[in-house]
């Protein structure tokens, strides 16, 4: 009936379920973390005239963290979906019930995971590049002649 023993298929199903749960947990964690970063970024951006001028540094840090997180999240999700696909192709497709299930429709379960993360990364880049033209960075020599105060120094470097 199948090329693998029932014990192999049972183990394959256990690994498959664990991988699916891991993928779901990573997506959920990623969405919560991205939401918190986005909330922080938008809050600083919306109240930029009521907070110190160097809040743009915090916006850039948050934006870069969001983009880097998107890149790592995409890499992890891509790796995990490849492993799941290998498990499906090598073991689970030999189960006649699962094979019939897969043949019944097109498998696009991971479309959302990939495209949401790509969209988030693109969104972070768009927010960062939108913020950049409004900022004027001054040279270190001008900064040195201004002041030794940290707040004034940051305002001297970045004026938005």
Backbone bond lengths (Angstrom), bond angles and torsions (degrees), N, CA, C in turn:
res aa  C-N    CA-C-N  psi(-1)  N-CA   C-N-CA  omega(-1)  CA-C   N-CA-C  phi
1 X - - - 1.446 - - 1.534 110.51 -
2 X 1.312 119.69 -52.45 1.458 122.81 177.95 1.507 109.03 -126.49
3 X 1.328 115.39 162.31 1.456 120.62 179.82 1.518 112.89 -80.93
4 X 1.308 118.04 -12.81 1.462 122.40 -178.47 1.520 108.98 -118.13
5 X 1.315 114.62 156.20 1.465 119.08 179.38 1.527 110.46 -72.09
6 X 1.313 115.18 164.85 1.467 120.08 178.35 1.517 111.26 -62.30
7 X 1.326 116.98 -34.68 1.467 120.51 178.39 1.532 110.55 -65.38
8 X 1.344 116.77 -40.02 1.466 120.04 177.27 1.525 111.09 -64.00
9 X 1.315 116.29 -42.24 1.469 119.67 179.23 1.523 111.47 -65.84
10 X 1.309 117.21 -38.56 1.469 120.74 178.16 1.526 109.98 -63.20
11 X 1.310 116.21 -44.56 1.477 119.78 177.64 1.530 110.61 -64.16
12 X 1.333 116.39 -39.55 1.464 120.00 178.77 1.526 110.83 -62.23
13 X 1.335 116.27 -42.01 1.463 119.58 177.64 1.524 111.74 -63.62
14 X 1.324 117.14 -39.38 1.464 120.11 178.44 1.533 110.84 -63.36
15 X 1.320 116.01 -44.41 1.467 120.08 179.10 1.523 110.09 -64.95
16 X 1.314 116.29 -41.40 1.463 121.44 179.62 1.524 110.81 -61.03
17 X 1.321 117.43 -46.73 1.475 120.65 178.36 1.522 111.62 -61.51
18 X 1.326 115.86 -42.99 1.463 119.98 178.09 1.535 110.62 -61.77
19 X 1.329 117.36 -42.82 1.468 120.82 179.86 1.531 110.95 -65.06
20 X 1.325 116.87 -40.30 1.467 120.25 177.60 1.536 111.11 -63.73
21 X 1.320 116.84 -41.72 1.464 120.28 177.98 1.522 110.85 -65.44
22 X 1.317 116.83 -41.02 1.464 120.97 178.34 1.523 110.47 -62.01
23 X 1.325 116.56 -43.69 1.459 120.71 178.40 1.529 110.78 -60.96
24 X 1.300 117.00 -44.21 1.457 121.14 179.08 1.529 111.09 -63.18
25 X 1.316 117.31 -43.64 1.465 120.76 179.65 1.520 111.56 -64.76
26 X 1.322 117.35 -40.43 1.465 120.25 178.78 1.521 111.31 -64.64
27 X 1.323 116.12 -40.39 1.467 118.84 177.83 1.526 110.74 -65.26
28 X 1.317 117.12 -44.03 1.465 120.34 -179.89 1.521 111.39 -62.71
29 X 1.335 116.71 -46.97 1.466 120.39 178.49 1.524 110.14 -60.80
30 X 1.320 115.94 -44.69 1.461 119.96 -178.91 1.519 112.30 -61.23
31 X 1.323 116.66 -40.81 1.464 119.78 -179.47 1.529 111.60 -67.64
32 X 1.324 116.67 -39.45 1.470 119.74 177.66 1.527 110.31 -65.91
33 X 1.323 117.03 -45.77 1.463 120.10 -179.79 1.531 111.10 -64.41
34 X 1.322 117.13 -42.83 1.468 120.31 178.40 1.534 110.27 -62.95
35 X 1.318 116.98 -38.61 1.467 120.46 179.12 1.523 111.27 -63.14
36 X 1.328 116.46 -41.85 1.464 119.79 179.42 1.530 110.96 -66.07
37 X 1.326 117.12 -42.24 1.466 120.35 177.82 1.527 110.56 -63.70
38 X 1.318 116.46 -43.19 1.458 119.94 -179.86 1.530 111.05 -64.77
39 X 1.310 117.06 -40.32 1.466 120.30 177.51 1.528 111.08 -61.24
40 X 1.331 116.73 -43.63 1.463 119.93 177.59 1.521 112.21 -62.78
41 X 1.331 116.27 -43.65 1.457 120.80 -179.86 1.531 110.83 -62.87
42 X 1.312 116.48 -49.16 1.464 120.84 -177.41 1.526 111.69 -65.22
43 X 1.327 116.61 -37.29 1.469 119.59 177.86 1.518 110.62 -62.19
44 X 1.329 116.81 -46.80 1.465 119.27 178.30 1.524 111.49 -64.12
45 X 1.319 116.26 -39.38 1.455 120.13 -179.03 1.530 110.87 -67.53
46 X 1.329 117.10 -41.88 1.468 120.80 -177.57 1.530 111.94 -69.12
47 X 1.315 117.58 -33.71 1.458 121.47 -177.70 1.522 111.69 -107.16
48 X 1.313 116.98 31.53 1.457 120.32 -175.24 1.526 112.89 -63.48
49 X 1.315 117.97 -23.08 1.463 119.82 -179.69 1.524 112.05 -89.06
50 X 1.329 117.05 -9.44 1.453 120.60 180.00 1.526 112.55 -106.94
51 X 1.294 117.22 -7.87 1.465 122.11 178.81 1.510 108.30 -111.96
52 X 1.322 117.62 163.47 1.468 119.48 -178.99 1.529 111.97 -55.40
53 X 1.312 114.46 152.90 1.459 120.30 -176.17 1.527 113.10 -62.74
54 X 1.308 117.43 -24.55 1.462 118.51 -179.38 1.519 112.94 -82.31
55 X 1.333 117.20 11.75 1.467 119.77 175.19 1.513 111.37 -64.63
56 X 1.333 117.00 -19.87 1.458 119.94 177.31 1.531 110.53 -63.15
57 X 1.304 117.84 -29.71 1.469 120.79 175.79 1.523 109.34 -64.10
58 X 1.319 116.16 -44.15 1.466 119.83 177.81 1.525 110.58 -64.49
59 X 1.333 117.47 -38.37 1.463 120.23 176.92 1.523 110.90 -61.10
60 X 1.311 116.43 -43.60 1.467 120.16 179.92 1.527 111.10 -65.62
61 X 1.310 116.90 -41.26 1.472 119.52 178.18 1.524 110.49 -62.16
62 X 1.325 116.30 -46.26 1.465 120.46 179.16 1.524 110.38 -63.03
63 X 1.324 116.74 -44.75 1.461 120.51 179.86 1.519 112.85 -62.29
64 X 1.325 116.50 -43.07 1.466 119.87 178.04 1.522 111.38 -66.43
65 X 1.322 117.13 -39.58 1.463 119.87 175.86 1.529 111.14 -61.71
66 X 1.323 116.46 -41.65 1.463 120.17 177.74 1.515 112.03 -62.21
67 X 1.336 116.83 -43.29 1.462 120.01 179.18 1.527 111.36 -66.41
68 X 1.337 116.56 -45.35 1.469 120.30 179.43 1.521 110.41 -62.59
69 X 1.315 116.83 -40.13 1.463 119.92 177.61 1.525 110.89 -62.85
70 X 1.326 117.06 -39.27 1.466 120.82 177.52 1.527 111.29 -61.98
71 X 1.316 116.39 -42.15 1.473 120.45 179.92 1.524 110.31 -63.90
72 X 1.330 117.34 -48.62 1.469 120.37 179.29 1.528 111.43 -64.63
73 X 1.318 116.72 -39.68 1.457 119.98 179.44 1.531 110.00 -64.25
74 X 1.310 117.55 -41.39 1.464 120.80 178.02 1.524 110.57 -62.65
75 X 1.328 117.29 -43.48 1.469 120.40 179.90 1.524 111.27 -62.89
76 X 1.315 117.51 -44.32 1.471 120.67 -179.91 1.523 111.85 -65.70
77 X 1.325 116.31 -42.97 1.464 120.03 -179.45 1.523 110.69 -66.28
78 X 1.330 116.85 -41.31 1.459 120.21 178.58 1.518 110.95 -62.30
79 X 1.323 117.07 -43.63 1.466 120.96 178.14 1.520 111.22 -61.55
80 X 1.316 116.64 -45.85 1.467 120.47 -178.10 1.531 111.66 -67.16
81 X 1.327 118.15 -39.45 1.471 119.26 178.74 1.522 111.20 -68.05
82 X 1.318 118.51 -31.99 1.475 120.48 175.01 1.527 110.44 -66.47
83 X 1.306 116.41 -40.40 1.467 119.91 178.01 1.534 110.81 -64.76
84 X 1.326 116.38 -41.55 1.456 120.13 178.40 1.530 110.08 -63.76
85 X 1.332 116.72 -42.22 1.464 119.91 179.05 1.526 111.48 -63.41
86 X 1.323 117.00 -37.79 1.462 120.35 177.02 1.518 110.63 -64.03
87 X 1.320 116.57 -42.26 1.460 120.91 177.84 1.534 110.20 -62.04
88 X 1.320 116.01 -42.39 1.470 119.65 178.55 1.523 111.27 -63.14
89 X 1.321 116.90 -47.76 1.460 120.58 -175.46 1.521 113.19 -69.75
90 X 1.324 116.80 -38.99 1.466 119.71 -174.32 1.525 113.65 -84.65
91 X 1.316 117.58 -30.21 1.462 119.51 -174.49 1.527 113.32 -123.06
92 X 1.323 116.03 -56.64 1.463 119.86 -167.57 1.521 113.20 -69.68
93 X 1.321 118.14 -29.88 1.463 120.04 177.76 1.520 112.18 -65.58
94 X 1.321 117.47 -16.66 1.460 120.63 178.36 1.525 112.08 -80.67
95 X 1.310 116.23 -12.12 1.465 120.75 172.91 1.528 106.80 -79.45
96 X 1.334 118.58 119.49 1.472 119.99 -174.29 1.526 114.09 -60.51
97 X 1.307 118.47 -33.94 1.465 120.93 179.52 1.528 109.87 -68.17
98 X 1.323 116.80 -45.91 1.465 120.70 179.73 1.524 110.67 -66.90
99 X 1.318 117.64 -38.87 1.462 121.32 177.83 1.523 110.77 -61.36
100 X 1.319 117.22 -40.79 1.466 120.78 177.66 1.527 110.66 -66.60
101 X 1.313 116.48 -38.69 1.467 121.05 177.51 1.528 110.71 -61.33
102 X 1.336 117.10 -47.19 1.461 120.50 179.57 1.522 112.07 -65.32
103 X 1.324 116.85 -37.15 1.463 120.55 -179.06 1.521 112.02 -69.87
104 X 1.329 117.53 -20.29 1.462 121.51 -176.46 1.528 112.91 -71.62
105 X 1.321 118.74 -21.34 1.461 120.14 -177.28 1.508 111.55 -158.14
106 X 1.297 114.05 177.12 1.462 120.59 179.00 1.521 108.97 -87.99
107 X 1.319 116.78 131.75 1.460 121.60 -176.44 1.530 109.70 -88.26
108 X 1.324 116.67 101.90 1.465 121.73 178.69 1.522 111.20 -123.05
109 X 1.319 116.07 33.73 1.465 119.01 -176.64 1.513 113.12 -63.82
110 X 1.309 118.01 -30.38 1.462 120.25 -173.61 1.515 112.46 -96.65
111 X 1.317 117.37 4.72 1.459 121.36 177.02 1.525 110.03 -58.88
112 X 1.315 116.07 -47.17 1.460 120.72 -177.58 1.528 111.25 -63.64
113 X 1.316 117.66 -45.94 1.457 120.16 -177.35 1.530 111.24 -58.76
114 X 1.306 117.52 -44.19 1.459 119.76 -178.71 1.525 111.75 -70.69
115 X 1.308 117.31 -46.83 1.452 119.53 -172.58 1.523 113.60 -76.28
116 X 1.297 118.12 -29.07 1.465 119.97 175.04 1.526 109.74 -65.79
117 X 1.314 116.84 -44.38 1.464 120.32 -178.53 1.531 110.40 -68.59
118 X 1.323 117.53 -39.58 1.470 120.08 176.23 1.535 109.52 -63.14
119 X 1.311 117.06 -41.46 1.459 120.79 177.63 1.520 112.72 -62.58
120 X 1.318 116.49 -39.86 1.469 119.64 177.72 1.522 111.42 -64.96
121 X 1.321 116.39 -44.96 1.471 119.51 178.02 1.512 111.79 -60.55
122 X 1.328 116.64 -42.57 1.463 121.15 177.69 1.525 110.85 -65.28
123 X 1.313 115.79 -38.96 1.467 119.85 177.63 1.516 112.47 -62.85
124 X 1.331 116.81 -42.06 1.471 119.79 177.61 1.530 110.36 -62.52
125 X 1.325 116.80 -42.60 1.468 118.82 178.12 1.521 111.12 -62.76
126 X 1.326 116.58 -40.35 1.466 119.98 178.62 1.530 111.17 -63.82
127 X 1.329 117.49 -42.10 1.470 120.11 178.42 1.521 110.77 -64.42
128 X 1.321 116.93 -41.56 1.464 120.01 -179.20 1.526 111.42 -68.10
129 X 1.319 117.56 -42.52 1.466 119.20 -179.34 1.521 111.22 -72.42
130 X 1.313 117.52 -28.26 1.467 119.82 175.40 1.517 110.10 -68.96
131 X 1.306 116.96 -33.00 1.467 121.47 -178.50 1.525 111.42 -76.86
132 X 1.331 117.01 -30.90 1.467 121.24 -173.94 1.522 114.30 -61.93
133 X 1.346 120.61 -47.04 1.468 118.71 -176.17 1.522 114.21 -61.50
134 X 1.316 117.64 -21.76 1.460 120.13 -178.95 1.519 112.87 -84.43
135 X 1.334 117.18 -5.91 1.459 121.47 -177.51 1.521 109.92 -105.92
136 X 1.311 115.47 139.85 1.454 121.12 174.89 1.526 107.13 -117.71
137 X 1.320 116.10 119.65 1.450 120.86 -179.68 1.523 108.78 -96.34
138 X 1.319 115.89 132.86 1.459 121.15 -179.62 1.510 109.52 -105.82
139 X 1.301 116.06 159.25 1.460 121.89 -175.62 1.509 113.56 -73.20
140 X 1.326 115.71 162.46 1.463 121.81 -179.72 1.532 111.70 -66.83
141 X 1.321 118.41 -31.26 1.466 119.08 -179.60 1.514 111.05 -67.17
142 X 1.330 117.36 -38.00 1.454 119.98 176.49 1.525 110.18 -66.02
143 X 1.327 116.22 -37.18 1.459 121.13 179.83 1.520 110.68 -64.18
144 X 1.306 117.86 -44.38 1.461 121.59 -176.36 1.524 111.40 -61.79
145 X 1.322 116.98 -32.43 1.454 118.96 -178.46 1.532 112.58 -83.15
146 X 1.321 117.92 -10.64 1.461 120.68 -175.20 1.525 113.18 -78.81
147 X 1.357 116.66 -63.82 1.447 118.85 -171.68 1.516 109.92 -167.65
148 X 1.335 115.54 163.60 1.456 120.68 174.28 1.527 111.53 -98.60
149 X 1.311 117.91 -2.87 1.453 122.92 178.94 1.535 109.21 -74.39
150 X 1.345 116.84 131.07 1.466 121.30 -176.45 1.527 111.48 -62.39
151 X 1.327 117.36 -46.03 1.451 120.87 179.27 1.520 112.87 -59.30
152 X 1.340 115.99 -45.38 1.456 119.57 177.57 1.517 111.27 -67.08
153 X 1.318 116.02 -34.58 1.471 119.65 179.51 1.532 110.44 -65.13
154 X 1.314 117.06 -44.47 1.460 119.25 178.12 1.510 111.41 -65.44
155 X 1.323 116.91 -40.09 1.485 119.54 176.89 1.521 110.87 -64.55
156 X 1.324 116.57 -31.93 1.467 119.75 179.36 1.526 110.95 -71.52
157 X 1.324 117.25 -36.45 1.469 120.33 179.86 1.516 110.40 -71.26
158 X 1.332 115.57 -45.31 1.456 120.71 -173.12 1.516 108.36 -120.90
159 X 1.277 116.01 117.88 1.456 119.28 172.66 1.519 107.78 -126.59
160 X 1.329 114.57 115.27 1.469 120.12 -177.31 1.502 110.61 -116.92
